[in-house]
Amino acid sequence: MRRCPKHVLSLFIFGACSGQPETELPEDIKKLENLTVYPADVEPAKKIELKEEQSFSSLQGRVIGKVGDIAVDKANRVFIGDPQQHRIHIFSPNGRYDSYIGKEGHGPGEFQGLSTITIDSSEISVYDPVQLRMNFYALKTLSLS
């Protein structure tokens, strides 16, 4: 699957949202495969509608510093890695903030960096690329195992 370069998307958004006359495309953009250019006055063939399926929040307001890796367990709890706060935020299936695991540090269950979160039938494993180690937590109790 090919992805569009970011500058193509930004050109598309700029062109679609501006009231300016049509912009001439750069030659390197014109040479792209699978590029279709539509005039600004053409009605779209389809309508795109974005619908919110789930919202994740807490009573404390802003919870997540930076969204990292995301995983979901069999109970539909959502685990969101936060490399800025060095923790894994845990949300219930209805989007309510439940708790978190981990914190910044060098000891067991502590992180200097956060990347991959993996969930199997009994454990959550979280890779810390700075310390080059995995932290394992029991899925039922969320305690360090």
Salt bridges, closest charged atoms under 4 A:
GLU24 OE2 - LYS30 NZ 2.39
GLU27 OE2 - LYS30 NZ 3.51
GLU33 OE1 - ARG2 NH1 3.65
ASP73 OD2 - ARG77 NE 2.67
ASP82 OD2 - HIS89 NE2 2.94
ASP98 OD1 - ARG96 NH2 2.64
GLU104 OE2 - HIS86 NE2 3.65
GLU110 OE2 - LYS103 NZ 3.64
